[in-house]
Amino acid sequence: MQRAAQRVGHRRKLPEAESSQTNVHRIEMGKRFHSSTKIDRDPGFIDDLFALGNQRCETFLQNRQSDCRLSADSATNFVRL
């Protein structure tokens, strides 16, 4: 990142040959949390968040296999990491 900033300098834009389009997709958790949960360190709560995140990630990857060029096994293995 720092090297990219040095190359950009005052132009604030990478030369076209050095840039590429990046698509960022959001994984919806399907549940809303109160802002107070940002500091909730309860191990049970954190375990629940991880479980929900893994479940939603698996669904997301399965729905986007063709876009991500992942097989079903690859998507499942990715979630287990």
Secondary structure, DSSP 8 states (H G I E B T S, - for coil): -HHHHHHHGGG-S--GGG-----------SS---GGGGG---HHHHHHHHHHHHHHHHHHHHHTHHHHT--HHHHHHHHH-
